[in-house]
């Protein structure tokens, strides 16, 4: 089985990081996955490059403590240009359930109008924490 061989090759099988990758693959490709209707069933895909865990890891880097994988465009695919690490509270601003259509973003959330999660917006705007 190719997935098992890859897991042995990168040595990260069973890590939280690997589990994130497994979850996005399952919810986008497996109709039996409980979340498939919200992802693969809506046409959300995992880019071809990320079908290999090693490429996903190379593109996203280490997952910061307390962060989860965020799709900047909630209707976009899982690919490096559309993903970043974000906290759960940051993610709630980028869901189809928490707000109306994306075009009607709240005026004090300019990151949404640009299709970015807060960390990526702050980085793009040149804000520093220090």
C-alpha positions in Angstrom: 0.0 0.0 0.0 1.5 3.3 -1.1 0.3 5.3 1.9 2.0 2.9 4.3 5.2 3.1 2.4 5.2 6.9 2.4 4.5 6.9 6.1 7.6 4.7 6.7 9.7 6.9 4.4 8.9 10.2 6.2 8.7 8.9 9.7 5.8 11.1 10.7 2.9 8.5 10.6 0.7 9.0 13.7 1.9 12.5 14.4 -0.8 15.3 14.7 0.6 16.8 11.5 0.2 13.6 9.6 -3.4 13.2 10.9 -4.3 16.7 9.6 -3.1 15.6 6.1 -5.0 12.3 6.4 -8.2 14.1 7.4 -8.1 16.5 4.4 -7.5 13.6 2.0 -10.4 11.6 3.5 -13.0 14.4 3.6 -12.2 15.4 0.0 -12.0 12.0 -1.6 -13.9 9.4 0.5 -17.7 9.6 0.1 -18.0 7.4 3.3 -16.3 10.1 5.4 -18.8 11.9 7.6 -17.6 15.3 6.4 -17.5 14.5 2.7 -20.7 16.4 1.8 -19.1 19.6 3.1 -15.8 19.1 1.2 -15.5 16.6 -1.6 -19.2 16.6 -2.1 -19.1 20.4 -2.7 -16.2 20.0 -5.2 -13.4 20.9 -2.7 -10.3 19.0 -3.8 -6.7 18.4 -2.6 -4.2 19.5 -5.2 -2.3 16.8 -6.9 1.0 17.9 -5.2 -0.5 17.4 -1.8 -1.6 13.8 -2.5 1.9 13.0 -1.3 2.3 13.9 2.4 6.0 14.9 1.9 4.9 17.8 -0.4 2.2 18.9 2.0 4.7 19.0 4.8 7.3 20.9 2.6 4.7 23.5 1.6 3.1 24.1 4.9 6.0 23.7 7.3 5.6 22.9 11.0 2.2 23.4 12.5 2.4 26.1 15.1 1.0 25.1 18.6 -2.8 25.5 18.8 -3.2 26.1 15.1 -5.3 24.2 12.5 -5.3 24.2 8.7 -7.2 27.1 7.2 -8.5 27.5 3.7 -8.4 31.2 3.0 -11.2 30.9 0.4 -13.8 28.6 2.0 -14.9 27.5 -1.5 -11.3 26.9 -2.7 -9.2 23.8 -2.8 -6.6 22.5 -0.4 -3.4 23.9 -2.0 -0.5 26.0 -0.9 -1.8 29.3 -2.2 -5.1 28.8 -0.4 -4.0 27.5 3.0 -2.3 28.7 6.1 -2.2 27.8 9.8 -4.8 29.6 11.9 -6.4 29.3 15.4 -9.9 28.0 15.7 -11.2 31.5 16.6 -9.6 32.9 13.5 -11.2 30.1 11.4 -14.7 30.9 12.6 -14.5 34.2 10.6 -13.9 32.2 7.4 -16.8 29.7 7.4 -19.9 29.6 5.4 -21.9 29.1 8.6 -20.7 32.1 10.7 -21.4 34.8 8.1 -23.4 35.4 5.1 -22.0 35.4 1.6 -18.3 36.4 1.5 -19.0 39.6 -0.4 -20.9 40.9 2.6 -18.0 40.9 5.0 -18.2 42.9 8.2 -16.4 46.3 7.7 -14.1 45.7 10.7 -12.8 42.4 9.1 -10.8 43.6 6.1 -9.0 40.4 5.9 -12.2 38.7 4.8 -12.7 41.1 1.9 -9.2 40.1 0.7 -9.9 36.4 1.1 -7.2 36.0 3.8 -7.2 34.6 7.2 -6.0 37.0 9.9 -2.4 35.8 10.2 -1.9 36.0 6.4 -3.6 39.5 6.2 -1.4 40.8 9.1 1.7 39.4 7.4 0.7 40.9 4.0 0.0 44.3 5.6 3.4 44.3 7.4 2.1 44.1 11.0 4.5 42.6 13.6 3.7 41.3 17.0 6.8 43.0 18.6 
